[in-house]
Every structure is written in structure tokens, then in C-alpha cells.
Amino acid sequence: MWYDAELPGNVELTDTLKQRVEQSATLLIIMTRPYLSSDWCEKEREWFEKEIKQRGRGIENVFVVRAMATDNEKWPDFLKDRFGETVLGYPFCNEAEGRAARPFGWVQPTDSSTSVEFIDALTRLASDMATRLDDIRKTTPAPHATPYDSGARMRSVAAERPIFVAPGTEEVRPVVEEIRMQLEQKGFGLLPPAEVRIEAMSEPDEEQWLNRASAFVQCLGVTAAKDAEAEFGRVQLLNQRARQQSLPQFLWRDSKIPLAALGYDPTYQQFVESLGEIPDSTASELADEIAEYLKQQAAGSSPEQPLIAFIEVPADALSQFDQLKEGIDTDDCLLFPLKPPEQGEIRQIQIERKARQAFFHECHVILLMYCMANQLPWLTSAIINYERDITVVRRELDRCPKPVVIDYIGEAQALGATIGVDVIFWEKGSDPDELWRQLRSLAA
């Protein structure tokens, strides 16, 4: 059942509304004088009239409630018989009273007679509509079942919020086309149109498409091609704009080609490296992952996910990080090392992507700054950068549980108070098992 909520006649009609009307089995009209004068209601009625005629059906699928006295001459021909008489409909008022007639039950009666009339009329209407719908069910083949029939809400979301599949450089276009085909078969709308090439995209079009999108898919090339520098610049710009829109990102690249192959373009190589490890998957597997994610989002839930910790690791403390990782990195806890702040924008891209990954899974999140006692100069610069980074992280994690900062140095207390997160201390040489217990306790 779908109800148009009595939108006023000057509301712009939408394709979604037209689709709803055309897919309906019956139309219930509350006949009033405003109904007859509404251009919007006229369009709604015309769509339904066209649809049932195409199905070879007639006026028996239209139910008219006579809610007030109207001029029968103004009724549309669709609601008249071959002699020009209006359909009998269901009287919900005493039309003999003319314009003064009010629908049964319009006001609280002083006696029970009008209430009884209203209940009788409503019961007859509901009974006749139920009978007609039973007849339609018996004579109309059931729709062909698809794997997503149980996810009607997801299909609705997919139709209204298409997926942005970024055009790629020449070498990855076959993969882009395969991903598009897989997503289309699953019922998703896609942007931009398939014929659009990355070198021909305009900024206004990009902005419009990204604003409408529910997710961002990008295939990353790694080998040189004609005008590769210009095309790779467009790839980076598209990715940056998608991040600004906080769109969930799904990335693909050919893992068999080493990143060293990008040595001819250091800027692009840094960009690809900043995205971290991209799972090795086929076009079909990536399409399945996207569909599952959007299905979970449409259902308002997500699969149970592990605890995630982002760890600040100075370049000369990697061995300590490895020891820590061996101690607590399990199926229940994932540790992500972050590079020192000297890498500027590349570092921000990395932390933003990791934050989005946590947002994507709606994980518990720990922000951990791990420093040795002799790393005070590094820590000072890290805190300065960290304030900027935490703004990015908190934006990305708006729907996640409250982040936690774990830090060895006391300056973190002031930082924690500033950004509104909890702070505990982790001493050098602490037992990884004890740290693990602290992490789980905080998450709980």
C-alpha cells in the first residue's frame, strides 16, 4: 500500500511517484472538489488510467470514495460509463445536502447514528477492495523472484542513490566495464553514463554525480600510457572529491603489478601507496562486496566487526610496533600503523581512508599514539598534526562508537580534553596482554 500524503497540487511530480502509480494494482480516489481541480491529482489519475488499459483491465480496479458533493459533469471520462454516468462509488456523505454535506464522521457526533453509517461504509469499501485484490492475485502471475526480493528497501535506495563508478585510464577500462555490468545486473543505478571518459569529465558534472551517489568505485591503473600524467591527475582529483563527500570507497588495482612500476610518476605513486593495501579481488567479488554493504545500510544494520586501533609509530619504533602487533593483532582486533607526520597530505589521506574503513564497518575505534621516551620532539609535532587529523577522523566516524586515545606522554591529556575523547596511559614495556585487556574494557 502506498499513500501520496495529499501533497498539494503545485508539488513537482517525480519519476518515483510516477513509478509508484504505474506499479499499483488498484487506485483509491477520495473524490472532493479540490481533487477535481488539482492538476497533480489529474496526472496521477492519467498515469493509472494508461497503465490499467495497457494491462487490458477496466474501471473495476478504481475505487471512488464520495467524500463530499461534487459536480458530476467535471468528473473525468475515465470515471464515467458509456452513457456518461459517473461510477456509483462509495458514498461517505449525504450528497443530497449539496455543498453543505460533510463526510461521515467529520466531526464528533452528538448521537451514534453517523458513526454507525461511517463504520458501515468503511467496512463495505474495505471488504470490496479486499475481494478485488484477491481476484487480481488469482489471475496475475507472481513476479519473478530475484536474490534481492527480500531487500526491496535496498533496491529503492539503489534506484534513488546510484553508485558512482569512476571512469578509469585505458588499461583498467575492461575492469570498469565488468564492474558496471555486475552492478547493473544486481539492480543498481550507475553514474556517470557508460560512454563518459575520464579525460572528458567536467567539474560541474562530477560534483552533481557525486552528490547523488551512495558509494564510490575506482579502478587504479599502474602502467604508463599516452597522456598518463594528465589522466592520473584526474584519478587523484576524483578520489579526493569522493572523500570530501564522505562516500564509502571501493577500490581495485592489479596486485600482480608492483607499485614500483609507478616510479615514472612519483606523485601518483605516493597517492596509490597512501591508499594502503587494496584487497585482491575480481570485478565480480567487488560488486558482491558493494551490494552486501548497501544491503546492510538499507537494513539499518551491519555485520559484527572487530575492534580497530590506529597506531602512531615513529620510524625508529617499528620493531616495538611489530612486537605489539604480534601480541594483540587477532581476528578480534586489527592494528593499523600510521606513518610519521612529515608526509603531510599523504598522511592525511591515509588516516582518512582508515577512518572511513572503520566507519564503513561501524567498528569500535581506538586512536593510539605509541612513542618512546626519546621521541619528545617527534611527539610535539605529532600532536600538532594530530589535532588536524582528529577533525578528519571524527567527521568520518560520526556514527561510530566514541574514539579512545591511548598515549604514553601526558600532553595527550590536554589534547583529549580538547577533542572530547578518553585518554589512558600505556607505559613502555607494558605487557601486550594487559594492553589488550584495556582496549577491550574501553570498547565495552
N, C-alpha and C positions, 0 to 999 in steps of 0.2 A: 504494500500500500504506500502511495506517495501523495503528499498533501502540499499544494502550492502556497500555503500560508497566506492566501489572499493578498498577494503582492499588488500594489497599486498599478493602474494601467500605464503609467509612464515609466515603469521599470524596463530597462533594456533587456530584450529577450536574449537568451543564451542558447548555445548549441546543446548544453547539458539539459536544459529544460525541454528543448525540442526532442532530444533523445528519450527523455523520460516519458513524454506524451506518446511518442510513436511506439514505445515498447509496452504500453499498457494494454490490458485485456478489456477493461471497462472504463467508462468515463462517468463520473458523478457530477452533475451540474446543480448548483444551488441557484435556481432561477430567481433573479431580482431585477429591478430596474437598473441598478448600477452594472449588473452583469451584462445586460443588453447594450449598454453604452460604452463598454470597455473594449478598446482596440486590443488590449493584451489578451483578454479572455476570448475574443474573436479568433485571434491567431492560434491560441491553444486548442480551440474547438476545431478549426480548419485542419490543423495537423492530425488530430484524431480522426476526423471525417475521412481524410485522404488515406490514412493507414487502414481503417477497417474496410474501406471499399477495395483496397488492394488485396485484402485478405478474403474478399468475397462475402463479407458479413454486412449486417444492416443495423438499423436503429435499435435492435434489441440489446445491443451492448452499451447503450447510453441510458442512464438513469437520471431523470429530472425531478428535483425537489422544487415544488412550487412554494417558495418561502414567502412571497408576497404577490399581490395582484399586479399583473403586467399587461401591456398592450400586446395581444397575440399577433397583431399584424407585424410587429417588429421582430418576432421570432425568426431565426434563420430557417431557410428552406430545409436544411438538414434535419430540423426537428419538427417537420410537418409531413403529413401523409400526402398521397397523390391528389387528395381533394383539397389540400391547403389547410387542413385542420391540424392544430398542434397536438403533439403526443399527450396522452392523458396525464402521465407523470404521477407524482405522489403529492397530493395536497397537504401542505403543512400550515395552511391558514384558511380562513373563510373568505374566499375571493369575492363573495357577494358583497362584502363590506367595502370593496373598491380600494382606493389608496389608503384608507384608514386601517385596512386589515394588517394585523401583525402575526408573525409566525407563532404557532402554538408554543406555549412555554416561554415566550419572550420576556414576560415579567412574572413575578411570583403571584399566582392566582389567589383570590380570596376564597375560592372553593376548589374542589379537586377535579372538576369536570374537564377543564382544559389540559390539566396534567395527564389525565387518562387519555384524552384524544392524542396528545403528543406521543405518549408511550405506544399507543396502538399504531399510529402512523409510522413511527420509527421502527417498530418491530416488523411491520409488513415490508417496509423498504429493505431492512437487513435480511429478512427471510428470502425475498425475491432475488436480491443480489447474490446471496449465497447459493441459491438454486442455479442461477445463471452461470456463476463461476464454476460450479460442479459440472455443468453441461460442457463448458469450454474445456475443462480439464480432461473430460472423457473423449472429446473429439479432436483435441490438439496434441500432436506428438510432443513428447518431453524433449527439452533442449538437450543437445549432445553434451555429455559430461566432459569436462576438461580437468586436468590436475589442479586447477585453481578455482573450481566451483565453490569450494568451501571458503575461499578468500575473496568474496565479492567486494568487500571493502577495499582490499588491496588493489583490485582491478580498477575500482573507482578512483582511488588515489593515483594509480599509474596513469589513468587517462587524463586526470586533471594536472598532474605534476610529472611531466615526461622526464626521461633520463637524457642528460647531455653526454653524447658520445663524441669526444673531441676528434676532429679530422687529424690524421697523422701525416708524417712525412711519407715519401713514396714507398720506402721499404716496409712499412707496417700497414699500409692500406688494406692488403688482403685480410689481415687480422682484424682491423677495424670493421671491415665489411662482414666478416664472420660473426663478430660480437653483435653487430646490429641485427643480423638475421636471427640469431639465437634469442635476443631480447624481444624482437617483433613477434616471434613465434610464441613467446610467453605472454603476449598481450600488452606490452609496454609501448607507450608513445615515445618517440625519439626526436631529439634536436641535436644539431641543425639538420636540414634536409640532406639526404644522402649525397646529392651532387655537389655540395659545398666543399671547396678545398681550403686548406688551412691558410694558404697564401692570399686567398681572396676574401677572407672574413673581415668585416668592418667592426669597429669598436661598438657602435650602437647596437648592431645585431647581436654581438657577443653578450653585451650587458642584458639585452632583452631575453635572450635564450637562457642565460644563467639564472636570471631572476625567476624564471618559470620552472627551473629544473629541481628534481628531487635528489639527484645524485650526479656525480661527475666521473666519467670513464675516460682514461687516457692511455694510449699505447705509445711507448717511448722507443724511438729509433736510436741506434748507436753508431751506424756506419755512415761514412761521408757520402754525400750525394750532391747533385747540382744545386747551387744556392742553399746548401745545407745550413750555413751560418744564419741566414735570414729566417729559414723555416724553424730552426732550433730556437731562435729568439721568440718566435710566435708560440712554440710549445711551452716555453717557460712562462710567457705572459699569460697564456690561458690558464695554466696551473695556478699562478698567483691570484688571478681573478676568481677562480673557483674557491680558493682558500679564503679570500676576503668575503665570499658569500657563505662561508662555513658549510659548504657542501661536503657530504661524505665522499671520499675519493676511492676509486678502484683503479689500480694501475697494473700495466702489463709491460714487460720487456723480455726480449730473448735472452734468457740467462746463460745460454751457451756462448754468447759473445762477451768477452771480458770488458770491463769498464775502461781498461787501458786503451781500447780501440778509440776512445774519445779524446786521446791526447792531443789531437789536432785542434780541439776546441775546449780549452781549459774551463771557460765559464760554464759551458753546458755540462762538462764532466763533473764539476763541483755541484751543479744543480741536481744531476741524477744521483750522485753519491749522497746528497743531503736528504734524499727521499728514503734512505735506509734500504733494508732488504725488501725486495719486492717478491712475493711468493711466486714460485714457478707454477704456472697454471695454463691450461689451454683456454681457448676462447669460450668453449662450452662450460668449463668449470668456473670461469669468471662470471659468465652470465648466470649460472646457478647460484653463485655466492651473492650477486646483486639481487636476484629475485628473492632469495631467502631473507636478506637484510630488510628489503622493503616490505616483505610479508610480515616480519616481526614488528616493524614500525607501524604498519597499518593495524596490527592486532593490539598494539599498545604494550608489547612486552618484548623481551629479548632473552636469548638463552643465557644460562648461568655462566658467568665468566670469571676468570681468576683475578687475583689481586695484581695490580700493576705498579711498579715502582720506577720512577725516573731518577737516575743517579748521576750527580755531577762528579766527574772523575778527572782530576788533573792528569796531564800527560805522564808524569812520573809516578803515578799511583795505580797504574793499570794492573800490576801484579796483585796489589791488595784487593782490587775490584774482582779479579778472577777468583781469588780465594773466597771472597764473599759470595760470589755468584755460585760457586760450587756448593757452598753451604746451604743456600736457601732458594736457588732457582729450580723450581719444580713445576709440575703441571698446575699447581695452585698459585704460583707466584712467578711473574715474569719481570726480569730486571732489564732496563734499557739504559746503556751508558750514553751520556751526553758529552759532546766534545767541549773543550775549554772555550771560553767566550771570545778568544781572539778571532774566531772565524766569523764574527759579526752576523751578517744577514743569513749566511748559510746555516749558522747555528740556530737562528730563529726559525728558519724553515723547518729544521729537523725537530725542534721541540714542539712546534705547532702541529706537525704531522703526527708525532707520537701522541700528543694530546687528543687529536681528532680520532686516532685509533682507539683510545680509551673511551672517548665519547661514543664512538660507534658501538662499542660493546657494553657501554654503561657499567664500567668496571669501578671497583674501589681503586683509588689512586693515591699513591704516596709520592711526594716530592722529596728526594733525599740528596743533601749536599754532603759528599764524603770528602774530607780533607785531612791531610797530615798536619801535624803541629807546625812544620816548617813551611806551610803553604799560606801564611797570612797575607802576603801581597796578592797572591792569586785569589784568595777568598774575598778580599776587599773589592777587586774588580768584578768578581763573580756576583757579589751581592748587588752591585750597581746594575749589572746586566740582568740579574735575576728578577729585579722589580719589573723591568720591562717584559721579561718572559712570562712572569706570573700573570700579567694582564692578559697576554695571549692565551695562556693556559686556562685561566678562569673563564674567559669568554667561550672557549671550546668546551669546557666541562660544566657548563651551566646546569645541565640536567644530571650530572654525576654526583655521587656522594662527596661530602666535604673533603677537599685535599688535605694532606698532612705533610708538614715539613719536618724532616729529621736532620739535625745538624750537630756537628761536634763543637762548633765555635759559638760563644754566647751572643755574638752580634745577630744571630738568627732570631733571637727573641724579639728584638725591635722590629725586624723585618716581618716576623709572624704577626705581630700586633698591627702592623701597617696594612697587611694584605688580608688579615682576618682568618688565619689558619693556625692549627695547633703546632707546637714545637716541642720536641723531646731531644735529649742529648744521646749521642752514640759515641762512646769513647774509643780511641784507637785500641785495637787488640780485643775488642769485645767479642764474645762468643757468638758466631753467626746464628746458632740455635736460639740464643736469648733475643737477638735482634728479630729473628723470625717471629718469636712469640709476641714481641712488642708490636710488630706490624699487624699480626692477626688480631691482637687485642684492640688496636686503634680502629681497624676496619670494622670490628664488631660493634 
